[in-house]
Amino acid sequence: MSTKHVTDTELMLVVLGLIDVVMISNLLVMVIVGGWETFISKLGLDAHPDQPEWLSLVNAGVLKVKLATAIIGISSIHLLKTFINAETLDEKTLLWQTVIHMGLVLSAIAIAYTEKIT
């Protein structure tokens, strides 16, 4: 019988993977509920105990900002996983993942600024 010992790094990567899945699931729920509330019909959740706080403030602009920040959170988790495994990746991969993440951050800032001035 062989036993496999899990290192701290492997455990951290598994936990980050689970956090990533949860964040993607939350993003999906946000898109479905926010899109329905904004573009199709009101859900009629006023005074319901399970109503998300952000739902009362939702419009297309707010939904875009929330989606952008959720995508940045997911990208941050992925980038952290990449940096934890940095010794197995080449510098070009690390550089491009960082550049893409920063592009997402700058895009979210631009979306939020545009929403604020409109």
The first five atom37 places (N, CA, C, CB, O) and aatype in JSON, in Angstrom:
{
  "aatype": [12, 15, 16, 11, 8, 19, 16, 3, 16, 6, 10, 12, 10, 19, 19, 10, 7, 10, 9, 3, 19, 19, 12, 9, 15, 2, 10, 10, 19, 12, 19, 9, 19, 7, 7, 17, 6, 16, 13, 9, 15, 11, 10, 7, 10, 3, 0, 8, 14, 3, 5, 14, 6, 17, 10, 15, 10, 19, 2, 0, 7, 19, 10, 11, 19, 11, 10, 0, 16, 0, 9, 9, 7, 9, 15, 15, 9, 8, 10, 10, 11, 16, 13, 9, 2, 0, 6, 16, 10, 3, 6, 11, 16, 10, 10, 17, 5, 16, 19, 9, 8, 12, 7, 10, 19, 10, 15, 0, 9, 0, 9, 0, 18, 16, 6, 11, 9, 16],
  "atom_mask": [
    [1, 1, 1, 1, 1],
    [1, 1, 1, 1, 1],
    [1, 1, 1, 1, 1],
    [1, 1, 1, 1, 1],
    [1, 1, 1, 1, 1],
    [1, 1, 1, 1, 1],
    [1, 1, 1, 1, 1],
    [1, 1, 1, 1, 1],
    [1, 1, 1, 1, 1],
    [1, 1, 1, 1, 1],
    [1, 1, 1, 1, 1],
    [1, 1, 1, 1, 1],
    [1, 1, 1, 1, 1],
    [1, 1, 1, 1, 1],
    [1, 1, 1, 1, 1],
    [1, 1, 1, 1, 1],
    [1, 1, 1, 0, 1],
    [1, 1, 1, 1, 1],
    [1, 1, 1, 1, 1],
    [1, 1, 1, 1, 1],
    [1, 1, 1, 1, 1],
    [1, 1, 1, 1, 1],
    [1, 1, 1, 1, 1],
    [1, 1, 1, 1, 1],
    [1, 1, 1, 1, 1],
    [1, 1, 1, 1, 1],
    [1, 1, 1, 1, 1],
    [1, 1, 1, 1, 1],
    [1, 1, 1, 1, 1],
    [1, 1, 1, 1, 1],
    [1, 1, 1, 1, 1],
    [1, 1, 1, 1, 1],
    [1, 1, 1, 1, 1],
    [1, 1, 1, 0, 1],
    [1, 1, 1, 0, 1],
    [1, 1, 1, 1, 1],
    [1, 1, 1, 1, 1],
    [1, 1, 1, 1, 1],
    [1, 1, 1, 1, 1],
    [1, 1, 1, 1, 1],
    [1, 1, 1, 1, 1],
    [1, 1, 1, 1, 1],
    [1, 1, 1, 1, 1],
    [1, 1, 1, 0, 1],
    [1, 1, 1, 1, 1],
    [1, 1, 1, 1, 1],
    [1, 1, 1, 1, 1],
    [1, 1, 1, 1, 1],
    [1, 1, 1, 1, 1],
    [1, 1, 1, 1, 1],
    [1, 1, 1, 1, 1],
    [1, 1, 1, 1, 1],
    [1, 1, 1, 1, 1],
    [1, 1, 1, 1, 1],
    [1, 1, 1, 1, 1],
    [1, 1, 1, 1, 1],
    [1, 1, 1, 1, 1],
    [1, 1, 1, 1, 1],
    [1, 1, 1, 1, 1],
    [1, 1, 1, 1, 1],
    [1, 1, 1, 0, 1],
    [1, 1, 1, 1, 1],
    [1, 1, 1, 1, 1],
    [1, 1, 1, 1, 1],
    [1, 1, 1, 1, 1],
    [1, 1, 1, 1, 1],
    [1, 1, 1, 1, 1],
    [1, 1, 1, 1, 1],
    [1, 1, 1, 1, 1],
    [1, 1, 1, 1, 1],
    [1, 1, 1, 1, 1],
    [1, 1, 1, 1, 1],
    [1, 1, 1, 0, 1],
    [1, 1, 1, 1, 1],
    [1, 1, 1, 1, 1],
    [1, 1, 1, 1, 1],
    [1, 1, 1, 1, 1],
    [1, 1, 1, 1, 1],
    [1, 1, 1, 1, 1],
    [1, 1, 1, 1, 1],
    [1, 1, 1, 1, 1],
    [1, 1, 1, 1, 1],
    [1, 1, 1, 1, 1],
    [1, 1, 1, 1, 1],
    [1, 1, 1, 1, 1],
    [1, 1, 1, 1, 1],
    [1, 1, 1, 1, 1],
    [1, 1, 1, 1, 1],
    [1, 1, 1, 1, 1],
    [1, 1, 1, 1, 1],
    [1, 1, 1, 1, 1],
    [1, 1, 1, 1, 1],
    [1, 1, 1, 1, 1],
    [1, 1, 1, 1, 1],
    [1, 1, 1, 1, 1],
    [1, 1, 1, 1, 1],
    [1, 1, 1, 1, 1],
    [1, 1, 1, 1, 1],
    [1, 1, 1, 1, 1],
    [1, 1, 1, 1, 1],
    [1, 1, 1, 1, 1],
    [1, 1, 1, 1, 1],
    [1, 1, 1, 0, 1],
    [1, 1, 1, 1, 1],
    [1, 1, 1, 1, 1],
    [1, 1, 1, 1, 1],
    [1, 1, 1, 1, 1],
    [1, 1, 1, 1, 1],
    [1, 1, 1, 1, 1],
    [1, 1, 1, 1, 1],
    [1, 1, 1, 1, 1],
    [1, 1, 1, 1, 1],
    [1, 1, 1, 1, 1],
    [1, 1, 1, 1, 1],
    [1, 1, 1, 1, 1],
    [1, 1, 1, 1, 1],
    [1, 1, 1, 1, 1],
    [1, 1, 1, 1, 1]
  ],
  "atom_positions": [
    [[0.84, -1.17, 0.0], [0.0, 0.0, 0.0], [0.89, 1.24, 0.0], [-0.96, -0.01, 1.21], [1.74, 1.4, 0.87]],
    [[0.68, 2.1, -0.97], [1.5, 3.3, -1.03], [0.68, 4.51, -0.62], [2.08, 3.51, -2.45], [-0.5, 4.63, -0.95]],
    [[1.31, 5.38, 0.1], [0.65, 6.61, 0.52], [1.34, 7.77, -0.17], [0.66, 6.78, 2.07], [2.57, 7.81, -0.28]],
    [[0.55, 8.71, -0.62], [1.1, 9.88, -1.28], [0.98, 11.06, -0.33], [0.38, 10.17, -2.63], [-0.1, 11.35, 0.19]],
    [[2.07, 11.72, -0.11], [2.07, 12.9, 0.74], [1.87, 14.13, -0.13], [3.39, 12.99, 1.57], [2.55, 14.3, -1.14]],
    [[0.96, 14.96, 0.29], [0.67, 16.19, -0.44], [1.54, 17.3, 0.14], [-0.85, 16.55, -0.36], [1.57, 17.53, 1.35]],
    [[2.25, 17.98, -0.74], [3.08, 19.1, -0.28], [2.2, 20.32, -0.05], [4.21, 19.42, -1.31], [1.05, 20.37, -0.48]],
    [[2.77, 21.3, 0.63], [2.06, 22.55, 0.89], [1.67, 23.24, -0.41], [2.92, 23.49, 1.75], [0.57, 23.77, -0.53]],
    [[2.56, 23.22, -1.37], [2.3, 23.86, -2.66], [1.15, 23.18, -3.38], [3.55, 23.84, -3.54], [0.27, 23.85, -3.92]],
    [[1.14, 21.85, -3.39], [0.05, 21.12, -4.05], [-1.29, 21.4, -3.38], [0.32, 19.6, -4.05], [-2.3, 21.58, -4.05]],
    [[-1.29, 21.45, -2.06], [-2.52, 21.75, -1.32], [-3.0, 23.16, -1.62], [-2.3, 21.57, 0.18], [-4.2, 23.4, -1.8]],
    [[-2.08, 24.1, -1.68], [-2.42, 25.48, -1.98], [-3.0, 25.6, -3.39], [-1.19, 26.39, -1.84], [-3.96, 26.34, -3.6]],
    [[-2.45, 24.87, -4.34], [-2.95, 24.9, -5.7], [-4.36, 24.31, -5.79], [-2.0, 24.14, -6.62], [-5.19, 24.81, -6.54]],
    [[-4.62, 23.26, -5.03], [-5.97, 22.67, -5.0], [-6.96, 23.66, -4.42], [-5.98, 21.36, -4.2], [-8.06, 23.83, -4.95]],
    [[-6.59, 24.3, -3.33], [-7.48, 25.28, -2.69], [-7.73, 26.46, -3.64], [-6.88, 25.78, -1.35], [-8.86, 26.92, -3.76]],
    [[-6.69, 26.94, -4.3], [-6.87, 28.04, -5.25], [-7.76, 27.61, -6.41], [-5.5, 28.51, -5.78], [-8.56, 28.41, -6.91]],
    [[-7.64, 26.37, -6.84], [-8.51, 25.85, -7.89], [-9.97, 25.85, -7.45], [0.0, 0.0, 0.0], [-10.86, 26.18, -8.23]],
    [[-10.22, 25.46, -6.2], [-11.58, 25.48, -5.68], [-12.13, 26.9, -5.58], [-11.63, 24.8, -4.3], [-13.29, 27.16, -5.9]],
    [[-11.29, 27.82, -5.13], [-11.71, 29.23, -5.06], [-12.03, 29.75, -6.45], [-10.6, 30.1, -4.41], [-13.0, 30.49, -6.64]],
    [[-11.23, 29.37, -7.43], [-11.46, 29.77, -8.82], [-12.81, 29.27, -9.31], [-10.33, 29.23, -9.72], [-13.55, 30.02, -9.95]],
    [[-13.14, 28.02, -9.03], [-14.43, 27.45, -9.44], [-15.59, 28.19, -8.78], [-14.49, 25.94, -9.09], [-16.59, 28.48, -9.43]],
    [[-15.45, 28.51, -7.49], [-16.5, 29.24, -6.79], [-16.68, 30.63, -7.38], [-16.18, 29.34, -5.29], [-17.81, 31.08, -7.57]],
    [[-15.59, 31.31, -7.69], [-15.69, 32.65, -8.26], [-16.34, 32.61, -9.64], [-14.31, 33.29, -8.35], [-17.13, 33.48, -9.97]],
    [[-16.01, 31.61, -10.44], [-16.63, 31.47, -11.76], [-18.12, 31.18, -11.6], [-15.94, 30.34, -12.58], [-18.94, 31.71, -12.36]],
    [[-18.49, 30.36, -10.64], [-19.9, 30.07, -10.38], [-20.65, 31.34, -9.96], [-20.05, 28.99, -9.3], [-21.76, 31.59, -10.43]],
    [[-20.04, 32.13, -9.08], [-20.65, 33.39, -8.66], [-20.8, 34.35, -9.83], [-19.83, 34.04, -7.56], [-21.8, 35.06, -9.94]],
    [[-19.82, 34.37, -10.71], [-19.88, 35.21, -11.91], [-21.05, 34.79, -12.79], [-18.56, 35.14, -12.7], [-21.78, 35.63, -13.31]],
    [[-21.22, 33.5, -12.95], [-22.32, 32.99, -13.76], [-23.67, 33.38, -13.16], [-22.21, 31.47, -13.89], [-24.57, 33.81, -13.88]],
    [[-23.82, 33.23, -11.85], [-25.06, 33.62, -11.18], [-25.3, 35.12, -11.35], [-25.02, 33.24, -9.68], [-26.43, 35.55, -11.6]],
    [[-24.24, 35.92, -11.2], [-24.37, 37.36, -11.33], [-24.84, 37.74, -12.74], [-23.03, 38.04, -11.02], [-25.7, 38.61, -12.89]],
    [[-24.3, 37.1, -13.74], [-24.68, 37.39, -15.12], [-26.14, 37.0, -15.36], [-23.76, 36.66, -16.11], [-26.9, 37.76, -15.96]],
    [[-26.52, 35.82, -14.9], [-27.89, 35.35, -15.13], [-28.9, 36.24, -14.41], [-28.04, 33.89, -14.67], [-29.85, 36.73, -15.03]],
    [[-28.71, 36.44, -13.11], [-29.67, 37.22, -12.33], [-29.66, 38.69, -12.73], [-29.37, 37.08, -10.83], [-30.71, 39.3, -12.92]],
    [[-28.48, 39.26, -12.87], [-28.38, 40.67, -13.26], [-28.9, 40.92, -14.65], [0.0, 0.0, 0.0], [-29.57, 41.92, -14.89]],
    [[-28.6, 40.03, -15.58], [-29.11, 40.17, -16.94], [-30.62, 40.06, -17.0], [0.0, 0.0, 0.0], [-31.27, 40.82, -17.71]],
    [[-31.16, 39.12, -16.26], [-32.62, 38.95, -16.22], [-33.28, 40.2, -15.64], [-33.0, 37.7, -15.38], [-34.24, 40.72, -16.2]],
    [[-32.74, 40.67, -14.5], [-33.32, 41.83, -13.83], [-33.2, 43.09, -14.69], [-32.64, 42.06, -12.47], [-34.11, 43.92, -14.7]],
    [[-32.1, 43.23, -15.4], [-31.86, 44.44, -16.19], [-32.6, 44.43, -17.52], [-30.39, 44.6, -16.44], [-33.2, 45.44, -17.9]],
    [[-32.57, 43.32, -18.23], [-33.03, 43.32, -19.61], [-34.35, 42.61, -19.87], [-31.99, 42.71, -20.45], [-34.97, 42.85, -20.9]],
    [[-34.8, 41.74, -18.98], [-35.98, 40.95, -19.29], [-37.16, 41.34, -18.4], [-35.68, 39.46, -19.14], [-38.16, 41.83, -18.91]],
    [[-37.06, 41.13, -17.12], [-38.18, 41.35, -16.24], [-37.69, 41.55, -14.82], [-39.17, 40.17, -16.3], [-36.61, 41.08, -14.45]],
    [[-38.47, 42.25, -14.04], [-38.14, 42.4, -12.63], [-38.45, 41.09, -11.9], [-38.93, 43.58, -11.99], [-39.47, 40.46, -12.17]],
    [[-37.58, 40.71, -11.0], [-37.74, 39.44, -10.3], [-38.72, 39.5, -9.13], [-36.41, 38.97, -9.8], [-39.2, 38.46, -8.68]],
    [[-39.04, 40.67, -8.64], [-39.97, 40.81, -7.53], [-39.42, 40.23, -6.23], [0.0, 0.0, 0.0], [-40.14, 39.52, -5.52]],
    [[-38.16, 40.52, -5.92], [-37.54, 40.0, -4.7], [-37.51, 41.02, -3.57], [-36.13, 39.54, -5.0], [-36.79, 40.84, -2.59]],
    [[-38.27, 42.1, -3.7], [-38.26, 43.13, -2.66], [-38.61, 42.53, -1.31], [-39.24, 44.25, -3.01], [-39.6, 41.82, -1.17]],
    [[-37.8, 42.83, -0.32], [-37.96, 42.39, 1.06], [-37.81, 40.88, 1.23], [-39.31, 42.82, 1.57], [-38.14, 40.35, 2.3]],
    [[-37.34, 40.19, 0.22], [-37.07, 38.76, 0.36], [-35.72, 38.59, 1.06], [-37.09, 38.03, -1.05], [-34.78, 39.31, 0.72]],
    [[-35.59, 37.67, 2.0], [-34.33, 37.55, 2.75], [-33.14, 37.1, 1.89], [-34.51, 36.57, 3.88], [-31.99, 37.33, 2.27]],
    [[-33.38, 36.48, 0.76], [-32.28, 36.0, -0.09], [-31.92, 36.97, -1.21], [-32.64, 34.67, -0.68], [-31.1, 36.63, -2.06]],
    [[-32.51, 38.15, -1.23], [-32.2, 39.1, -2.3], [-30.77, 39.61, -2.15], [-33.2, 40.29, -2.27], [-30.39, 40.1, -1.09]],
    [[-29.96, 39.48, -3.22], [-28.59, 40.02, -3.15], [-28.63, 41.54, -3.0], [-27.79, 39.62, -4.42], [-29.48, 42.21, -3.59]],
    [[-27.72, 42.08, -2.22], [-27.69, 43.53, -1.99], [-27.45, 44.31, -3.27], [-26.61, 43.87, -0.98], [-28.03, 45.38, -3.47]],
    [[-26.62, 43.78, -4.14], [-26.28, 44.5, -5.37], [-27.42, 44.54, -6.35], [-25.08, 43.86, -6.01], [-27.4, 45.35, -7.27]],
    [[-28.43, 43.68, -6.18], [-29.52, 43.6, -7.16], [-30.37, 44.87, -7.17], [-30.39, 42.4, -6.86], [-30.92, 45.23, -8.21]],
    [[-30.48, 45.54, -6.03], [-31.29, 46.77, -5.98], [-30.62, 47.91, -6.74], [-31.55, 47.18, -4.53], [-31.29, 48.88, -7.11]],
    [[-29.33, 47.82, -6.97], [-28.6, 48.88, -7.66], [-28.25, 48.53, -9.1], [-27.34, 49.2, -6.91], [-27.52, 49.27, -9.75]],
    [[-28.77, 47.42, -9.6], [-28.3, 46.91, -10.87], [-28.87, 47.69, -12.05], [-28.66, 45.44, -11.0], [-30.06, 48.0, -12.11]],
    [[-27.99, 48.0, -12.96], [-28.33, 48.48, -14.3], [-27.21, 47.99, -15.21], [-28.5, 50.06, -14.35], [-26.27, 47.36, -14.73]],
    [[-27.29, 48.26, -16.47], [-26.3, 47.71, -17.41], [-24.89, 48.17, -17.07], [-26.64, 48.12, -18.85], [-23.96, 47.37, -17.15]],
    [[-24.7, 49.43, -16.69], [-23.37, 49.94, -16.37], [-22.8, 49.31, -15.12], [0.0, 0.0, 0.0], [-21.63, 48.91, -15.1]],
    [[-23.61, 49.22, -14.08], [-23.15, 48.62, -12.82], [-22.82, 47.15, -13.04], [-24.23, 48.78, -11.71], [-21.84, 46.64, -12.5]],
    [[-23.64, 46.47, -13.84], [-23.39, 45.07, -14.13], [-22.06, 44.88, -14.85], [-24.54, 44.49, -14.97], [-21.33, 43.93, -14.58]],
    [[-21.74, 45.79, -15.78], [-20.45, 45.71, -16.48], [-19.28, 45.86, -15.51], [-20.37, 46.8, -17.57], [-18.3, 45.13, -15.61]],
    [[-19.39, 46.81, -14.59], [-18.31, 47.02, -13.62], [-18.16, 45.81, -12.71], [-18.56, 48.28, -12.78], [-17.05, 45.36, -12.45]],
    [[-19.29, 45.26, -12.24], [-19.23, 44.07, -11.37], [-18.64, 42.88, -12.12], [-20.64, 43.73, -10.84], [-17.87, 42.11, -11.54]],
    [[-19.0, 42.71, -13.37], [-18.43, 41.62, -14.17], [-16.93, 41.81, -14.36], [-19.13, 41.53, -15.53], [-16.16, 40.86, -14.25]],
    [[-16.52, 43.04, -14.64], [-15.1, 43.31, -14.84], [-14.3, 43.01, -13.57], [-14.88, 44.77, -15.27], [-13.22, 42.42, -13.65]],
    [[-14.82, 43.41, -12.42], [-14.09, 43.14, -11.18], [-14.09, 41.64, -10.85], [-14.7, 43.93, -10.02], [-13.12, 41.13, -10.29]],
    [[-15.17, 40.95, -11.18], [-15.19, 39.5, -10.96], [-14.18, 38.8, -11.86], [-16.61, 38.93, -11.21], [-13.5, 37.87, -11.43]],
    [[-14.07, 39.24, -13.1], [-13.09, 38.66, -14.02], [-11.67, 38.94, -13.53], [-13.27, 39.22, -15.46], [-10.8, 38.08, -13.65]],
    [[-11.44, 40.12, -12.99], [-10.12, 40.43, -12.43], [-9.82, 39.51, -11.24], [-10.04, 41.91, -11.99], [-8.69, 39.04, -11.1]],
    [[-10.8, 39.25, -10.41], [-10.59, 38.33, -9.28], [-10.23, 36.94, -9.76], [0.0, 0.0, 0.0], [-9.32, 36.31, -9.21]],
    [[-10.92, 36.46, -10.77], [-10.62, 35.13, -11.33], [-9.22, 35.13, -11.95], [-11.68, 34.74, -12.4], [-8.46, 34.18, -11.77]],
    [[-8.91, 36.2, -12.67], [-7.57, 36.3, -13.28], [-6.49, 36.37, -12.2], [-7.49, 37.54, -14.19], [-5.4, 35.82, -12.39]],
    [[-6.77, 37.04, -11.09], [-5.8, 37.13, -10.01], [-5.5, 35.76, -9.4], [-6.3, 38.08, -8.92], [-4.35, 35.43, -9.13]],
    [[-6.55, 34.97, -9.2], [-6.36, 33.61, -8.68], [-5.52, 32.79, -9.65], [-7.73, 32.92, -8.42], [-4.61, 32.07, -9.24]],
    [[-5.84, 32.89, -10.94], [-5.09, 32.14, -11.95], [-3.62, 32.59, -11.98], [-5.73, 32.31, -13.35], [-2.71, 31.77, -12.09]],
    [[-3.41, 33.9, -11.88], [-2.04, 34.42, -11.88], [-1.27, 33.98, -10.64], [-2.05, 35.95, -11.98], [-0.08, 33.69, -10.72]],
    [[-1.94, 33.94, -9.49], [-1.31, 33.46, -8.27], [-0.9, 32.0, -8.42], [-2.24, 33.63, -7.07], [0.19, 31.61, -8.0]],
    [[-1.79, 31.18, -9.0], [-1.45, 29.77, -9.26], [-0.23, 29.67, -10.18], [-2.65, 29.02, -9.87], [0.63, 28.82, -9.99]],
    [[-0.18, 30.55, -11.18], [0.96, 30.56, -12.1], [2.25, 30.91, -11.37], [0.71, 31.55, -13.25], [3.28, 30.28, -11.59]],
    [[2.19, 31.92, -10.49], [3.39, 32.32, -9.77], [3.84, 31.26, -8.77], [3.15, 33.63, -9.06], [5.04, 31.12, -8.5]],
    [[2.89, 30.51, -8.22], [3.27, 29.43, -7.31], [4.02, 28.34, -8.08], [2.02, 28.83, -6.61], [4.95, 27.73, -7.55]],
    [[3.62, 28.11, -9.31], [4.28, 27.11, -10.17], [5.3, 27.75, -11.1], [3.25, 26.35, -10.99], [5.6, 27.18, -12.15]],
    [[5.84, 28.89, -10.76], [6.72, 29.65, -11.65], [7.95, 28.86, -12.1], [7.15, 30.91, -10.98], [8.43, 29.05, -13.22]],
    [[8.45, 27.99, -11.25], [9.67, 27.25, -11.62], [9.43, 26.27, -12.76], [10.21, 26.51, -10.42], [10.38, 25.84, -13.42]],
    [[8.17, 25.9, -13.01], [7.89, 24.95, -14.09], [7.51, 25.66, -15.39], [6.77, 24.01, -13.68], [7.32, 25.0, -16.42]],
    [[7.39, 26.98, -15.36], [6.98, 27.73, -16.55], [8.12, 28.61, -17.04], [5.75, 28.59, -16.25], [9.02, 28.97, -16.28]],
    [[8.07, 28.93, -18.32], [9.11, 29.82, -18.86], [8.72, 31.28, -18.62], [9.32, 29.55, -20.38], [7.57, 31.6, -18.32]],
    [[9.7, 32.16, -18.76], [9.49, 33.58, -18.48], [8.48, 34.21, -19.43], [10.81, 34.32, -18.58], [7.74, 35.12, -19.03]],
    [[8.44, 33.74, -20.66], [7.52, 34.3, -21.64], [6.06, 34.07, -21.21], [7.76, 33.67, -23.03], [5.23, 34.97, -21.34]],
    [[5.77, 32.89, -20.69], [4.42, 32.59, -20.21], [4.07, 33.48, -19.03], [4.31, 31.1, -19.82], [2.97, 34.02, -18.97]],
    [[4.99, 33.62, -18.09], [4.75, 34.48, -16.92], [4.51, 35.93, -17.34], [5.94, 34.4, -15.95], [3.61, 36.6, -16.83]],
    [[5.32, 36.4, -18.27], [5.2, 37.78, -18.74], [3.84, 38.01, -19.4], [6.33, 38.12, -19.71], [3.16, 38.98, -19.09]],
    [[3.45, 37.12, -20.31], [2.19, 37.31, -21.02], [0.98, 37.2, -20.1], [2.07, 36.3, -22.15], [0.01, 37.93, -20.26]],
    [[1.02, 36.3, -19.14], [-0.11, 36.2, -18.21], [-0.22, 37.46, -17.36], [0.05, 34.96, -17.3], [-1.33, 37.91, -17.06]],
    [[0.91, 38.03, -16.98], [0.91, 39.28, -16.22], [0.4, 40.43, -17.08], [2.32, 39.59, -15.68], [-0.39, 41.25, -16.61]],
    [[0.84, 40.5, -18.32], [0.39, 41.55, -19.23], [-1.12, 41.45, -19.47], [1.16, 41.47, -20.58], [-1.82, 42.47, -19.46]],
    [[-1.61, 40.25, -19.69], [-3.05, 40.07, -19.9], [-3.83, 40.48, -18.65], [-3.36, 38.6, -20.26], [-4.87, 41.13, -18.76]],
    [[-3.34, 40.1, -17.48], [-4.01, 40.48, -16.23], [-4.04, 42.0, -16.09], [-3.3, 39.85, -15.01], [-5.07, 42.57, -15.74]],
    [[-2.92, 42.65, -16.35], [-2.88, 44.11, -16.25], [-3.81, 44.76, -17.28], [-1.45, 44.62, -16.44], [-4.4, 45.81, -17.01]],
    [[-3.93, 44.16, -18.45], [-4.88, 44.65, -19.44], [-6.31, 44.58, -18.93], [0.0, 0.0, 0.0], [-7.11, 45.49, -19.16]],
    [[-6.64, 43.48, -18.24], [-7.97, 43.35, -17.65], [-8.2, 44.4, -16.57], [-8.15, 41.94, -17.06], [-9.29, 44.98, -16.47]],
    [[-7.17, 44.65, -15.75], [-7.29, 45.66, -14.7], [-7.51, 47.04, -15.31], [-6.03, 45.67, -13.82], [-8.38, 47.79, -14.86]],
    [[-6.73, 47.38, -16.31], [-6.88, 48.69, -16.96], [-8.24, 48.82, -17.64], [-5.77, 48.92, -17.97], [-8.84, 49.89, -17.62]],
    [[-8.72, 47.75, -18.24], [-10.04, 47.77, -18.86], [-11.13, 48.01, -17.83], [-10.31, 46.47, -19.61], [-12.06, 48.78, -18.06]],
    [[-11.02, 47.34, -16.68], [-12.02, 47.53, -15.62], [-12.0, 48.96, -15.1], [-11.77, 46.54, -14.47], [-13.05, 49.53, -14.82]],
    [[-10.81, 49.52, -14.95], [-10.71, 50.91, -14.5], [-11.36, 51.84, -15.52], [-9.23, 51.32, -14.28], [-12.08, 52.77, -15.15]],
    [[-11.12, 51.6, -16.8], [-11.73, 52.42, -17.86], [-13.24, 52.27, -17.86], [-11.16, 52.04, -19.23], [-13.95, 53.26, -18.03]],
    [[-13.75, 51.07, -17.68], [-15.2, 50.85, -17.64], [-15.8, 51.56, -16.44], [-15.52, 49.34, -17.59], [-16.84, 52.21, -16.56]],
    [[-15.16, 51.45, -15.28], [-15.68, 52.09, -14.08], [-15.65, 53.6, -14.22], [-14.88, 51.67, -12.85], [-16.6, 54.28, -13.81]],
    [[-14.59, 54.15, -14.78], [-14.5, 55.59, -14.98], [-15.57, 56.07, -15.95], [-13.1, 55.97, -15.49], [-16.22, 57.09, -15.72]],
    [[-15.74, 55.34, -17.04], [-16.77, 55.7, -18.02], [-18.16, 55.66, -17.38], [-16.7, 54.76, -19.24], [-18.99, 56.53, -17.65]],
    [[-18.41, 54.66, -16.56], [-19.7, 54.55, -15.89], [-19.9, 55.71, -14.91], [-19.81, 53.21, -15.14], [-21.01, 56.22, -14.76]],
    [[-18.82, 56.13, -14.26], [-18.92, 57.23, -13.29], [-19.24, 58.56, -13.97], [-17.63, 57.35, -12.49], [-20.05, 59.34, -13.46]],
    [[-18.62, 58.82, -15.12], [-18.83, 60.11, -15.76], [-20.14, 60.17, -16.55], [-17.67, 60.42, -16.69], [-20.58, 61.25, -16.94]],
    [[-20.76, 59.02, -16.79], [-22.03, 59.07, -17.54], [-23.19, 59.24, -16.66], [-22.22, 57.85, -18.36], [-24.33, 59.3, -17.14]]
  ]
}
